[in-house]
Amino acid sequence: MILDAYASIDDYQQSQKNISEITPRLVSAVDAEQGQAYYCPYCGARLFRRISDKGVSYYVCHKGEKHRHPVCIRKEKESITRAVNSPNFSFDHFFGGILKSEPEEIEGETPKISTVIVEPGEKTKLPEDPQHDSFRVLPYSSIQQLVDDDIKIKGRNAVIDYENHKLIDLIVFKEWIKFVFPSFFGGKRILECVPNYCDLDRRYLQFRCYVKNPQNNFIDYYLNIYFGKKEKQFNRFARMLFSNEASASGSTRPRSKYSTVFVAGDWEKDNVNNMWGGIKRETYRADFVSSKQIYAPKKHML
């Protein structure tokens, strides 16, 4: 199901120019006018509103129109979809789910909680709900769902819940970094970043995000995830994200396997002496509590 659309083709075209700036407002199918034409936020196909027997509003293509983007082609076929602005979505509930502490894995045991660092081969089938028809709208509950649905098309200032949280309060895509740093005060947030370093002794993974200043130079910000006593989880993620690369001197150093990952945490300033290029870099830290904190899309594997 497609739940949001633009009110004009001009709005769609404007949205394609620069998603880091203010984007045109999307119209929820619930608020759409019957008989009015709307436009797919992914491909620009002309749409109209339809309402299911149980009152679920969604968009479908006009006769002769076809979706052309992989996301909307997939969503058109789904009768169950996700939304941040669904009645059941809550900023606190979302982070309560992905930052829920999981037990330390014991060597030799098979973990009961599977990581979402890479996509599963098949989608999990949701149970039937006798109170609803086949069309259902559920709240997002994982980083993968947000990223795979290309949620950033909504724009960074889109309101996502009844407490008036904005999308940028939930997830910060690389195009939006400049609106968060250097004045980031920490707190719960998902950040798009690059795996940067793996510290085997202190058992933390380091990630990096960056912005360009007016002089066209990169300013880096660093994020450390500390695993503490969760050695097995640390080793598993270290192997997934990094490989060992030989340097000119013959020593080895960790090399990232991914160009982009998404990392969630309850962030705070890290007082570690993080020196890169002879300069101390601004660094934030969060504790590893759940495998759901890190999502590395396969398409970004190097």
C-alpha positions in Angstrom: 0.0 0.0 0.0 1.1 3.6 -0.7 0.0 5.8 2.2 1.4 9.2 1.2 1.6 11.2 -2.0 2.3 14.6 -3.3 -0.6 17.0 -4.2 1.0 18.0 -7.5 3.6 16.8 -10.0 5.5 20.0 -9.3 5.8 18.9 -5.6 7.2 15.6 -6.8 9.8 17.2 -9.1 10.8 19.6 -6.3 11.3 16.7 -3.9 13.8 15.1 -6.3 16.1 18.1 -6.4 17.5 18.2 -2.9 16.1 16.1 -0.1 18.4 17.7 2.5 16.4 20.9 2.3 12.8 21.6 3.0 10.7 19.1 1.0 7.1 19.6 -0.2 4.5 18.2 2.2 3.2 14.7 1.6 -0.6 14.2 1.8 -1.7 11.2 3.8 -4.3 9.0 2.1 -6.6 9.6 5.1 -6.6 13.4 4.3 -6.8 13.0 0.5 -9.8 14.3 -1.4 -11.9 11.8 -3.4 -11.5 12.3 -7.1 -8.4 14.5 -6.7 -5.1 13.4 -8.5 -2.0 12.8 -6.4 1.5 11.7 -7.3 3.7 8.9 -6.0 6.6 10.2 -3.8 8.9 7.5 -5.2 8.3 7.7 -9.0 5.7 10.4 -9.7 3.0 8.1 -11.0 -0.5 9.6 -10.9 -2.6 8.2 -8.1 -6.0 8.5 -6.5 -7.4 7.5 -3.1 -9.1 4.2 -2.4 -10.8 3.1 0.8 -11.0 -0.6 1.8 -14.1 -2.2 3.2 -12.8 -1.7 6.7 -11.9 2.0 6.2 -8.2 1.8 5.4 -7.3 4.6 3.0 -4.5 4.1 0.5 -3.3 5.3 -3.0 -3.6 3.3 -6.2 -2.5 4.2 -9.8 -4.8 5.7 -12.3 -5.6 3.6 -15.3 -2.6 3.4 -17.7 -0.1 4.4 -14.9 2.5 2.1 -13.4 4.9 2.5 -10.5 8.6 2.6 -11.6 10.6 2.7 -8.4 11.6 -0.5 -6.6 10.1 0.7 -3.3 6.7 1.7 -4.6 6.5 -1.4 -6.9 7.0 -3.5 -3.7 4.7 -1.5 -1.5 1.9 -1.6 -4.1 1.8 -5.3 -3.8 1.8 -5.3 0.1 -1.6 -5.4 1.9 0.2 -4.9 5.2 2.5 -1.8 5.4 4.3 0.3 8.0 4.0 4.0 8.9 5.5 6.4 11.4 2.4 8.4 11.6 0.1 5.5 12.3 -2.1 5.8 15.4 0.1 3.2 17.2 3.5 4.7 16.4 5.4 6.2 19.3 9.0 7.6 19.4 9.5 6.1 22.9 8.0 2.8 22.1 10.1 2.4 18.9 13.4 3.0 20.8 12.1 0.9 23.7 12.0 -2.0 21.2 15.3 -1.6 19.4 17.2 -0.7 22.6 15.7 -3.4 24.7 18.6 -5.2 26.5 19.4 -8.6 25.2 21.3 -11.2 27.3 25.0 -11.8 26.9 25.7 -14.6 24.5 27.5 -17.5 26.0 30.2 -19.2 23.9 28.8 -22.4 22.3 25.2 -21.3 22.6 23.0 -20.4 19.6 21.7 -16.9 20.2 17.9 -16.7 20.5 17.8 -13.1 19.2 18.8 -12.9 15.5 20.6 -9.8 14.3 19.1 -7.5 11.7 22.4 -6.4 10.4 21.6 -8.0 7.0 18.3 -8.5 5.4 16.6 -11.9 5.9 16.0 -13.8 2.7 12.2 -13.8 3.1 9.7 -11.4 4.8 8.1 -12.7 8.0 4.4 -13.3 7.5 2.3 -11.4 9.9 -0.5 -13.2 11.7 -4.1 -12.6 10.5 -6.2 -10.2 12.5 -9.9 -11.0 12.6 -10.7 -7.4 13.5 -9.3 -6.1 10.2 -9.4 -7.0 6.5 -6.3 -7.8 4.5 -5.3 -4.1 4.4 -3.5 -3.2 7.6 -1.2 -0.3 8.7 1.3 -1.1 11.5 3.9 1.1 13.2 7.5 0.8 12.2 9.5 -1.4 14.6 13.0 -1.7 13.2 15.7 0.4 11.5 15.6 -1.9 8.4 11.9 -1.1 7.9 12.6 2.6 7.9 15.5 2.4 5.6 14.0 -0.1 3.1 10.9 2.1 2.8 13.2 5.1 2.0 11.5 7.0 4.8 13.5 10.2 4.1 11.2 11.1 1.3 8.9 12.4 4.0 11.4 15.2 4.8 13.3 15.8 8.0 10.6 18.0 9.5 7.7 15.6 9.0 5.8 15.1 12.3 5.8 11.4 13.1 3.8 11.0 16.3 1.3 12.7 18.7 4.1 14.1 20.8 5.2 16.2 17.7 8.6 14.4 17.2 10.0 15.1 13.8 11.5 12.5 11.5 15.0 13.9 12.1 14.5 13.3 15.8 14.2 9.6 15.0 16.7 9.0 12.2 19.5 11.2 10.7 20.4 10.4 7.1 23.7 11.6 5.8 22.0 14.5 3.9 20.7 15.8 7.3 23.9 15.6 9.4 24.5 19.3 8.9 21.2 20.1 10.7 22.2 18.0 13.8 25.9 18.6 14.2 27.8 20.3 15.8 25.0 21.2 18.2 24.0 17.6 18.9 23.3 17.2 22.6 22.9 13.4 22.5 19.8 11.3 23.3 18.2 8.5 21.4 18.8 8.7 17.7 19.6 6.6 14.6 22.5 7.9 12.5 23.6 7.0 9.0 27.4 6.6 9.2 30.5 4.7 8.1 32.2 2.0 10.1 35.6 3.5 11.0 37.5 1.5 13.6 37.4 -1.7 15.6 39.1 -1.7 19.0 39.7 -5.3 20.1 41.2 -4.5 23.5 38.6 -2.0 24.7 35.8 -3.8 22.9 34.1 -1.0 21.0 33.2 -0.3 17.4 33.7 3.2 16.1 31.5 4.9 13.4 32.0 8.2 11.6 29.6 10.7 10.1 30.7 14.0 8.4 29.6 17.3 7.0 31.3 19.7 4.6 32.1 23.2 5.8 31.9 26.4 3.6 35.5 25.8 2.6 34.5 22.4 1.2 36.5 20.5 3.9 35.1 17.5 5.7 34.3 17.8 9.5 34.1 14.4 11.1 32.1 13.3 14.1 32.6 9.9 15.7 30.3 7.4 17.4 31.6 4.7 19.7 29.5 1.6 20.6 30.8 -0.1 23.8 30.1 -3.8 24.2 31.4 -4.2 27.7 31.2 -7.9 28.8 29.2 -8.9 25.7 32.3 -10.4 24.0 30.5 -12.8 21.7 28.2 -10.1 20.3 31.2 -7.8 19.9 33.2 -10.5 18.0 30.2 -11.2 15.8 29.6 -7.6 14.8 33.4 -7.0 14.4 33.6 -9.8 11.9 30.5 -8.7 10.0 31.6 -5.1 9.7 35.4 -5.3 9.4 38.1 -7.3 7.7 41.8 -7.2 8.5 43.9 -5.4 5.9 47.7 -5.5 5.8 49.5 -2.2 6.0 52.8 -1.2 4.2 54.7 -1.9 7.5 53.4 -5.5 7.6 50.9 -4.9 10.5 47.2 -5.4 10.1 44.4 -2.9 10.6 40.6 -3.2 10.4 39.0 -2.2 7.1 35.3 -1.6 6.8 33.2 -4.0 4.7 30.4 -1.4 4.3 30.2 2.1 2.9 27.1 2.9 4.9 25.4 1.5 8.0 22.7 2.8 10.4 23.5 2.8 14.2 21.1 3.6 17.0 21.9 4.5 20.6 21.1 6.6 23.6 24.1 8.9 22.8 26.2 11.1 25.1 29.5 12.8 24.9 32.5 10.5 25.1 35.6 11.8 26.9 37.9 9.4 25.2 41.0 11.0 23.7 40.0 10.4 20.1 42.8 11.7 17.9 42.7 11.5 14.1 45.2 13.4 11.9 46.7 15.0 15.1 43.4 16.6 16.0 41.1 15.6 18.8 37.7 14.8 17.3 34.2 15.3 18.8 33.0 11.9 19.9 29.8 10.4 21.2 29.2 7.1 22.9 26.4 4.6 23.5 26.3 1.1 25.1 25.5 -1.9 23.0 22.3 -3.4 24.4 20.7 -5.1 21.4 21.6 -6.5 17.9 18.7 -4.3 16.6 20.9 -1.2 17.1 22.9 -1.8 13.9 21.6 -2.3 10.4 24.0 -2.7 7.4 22.1 -2.9 4.1 23.6 -5.5 1.7 23.6 -2.9 -1.1 26.2 -0.9 0.7 28.7 -3.8 1.1 32.0 -2.9 -0.4 
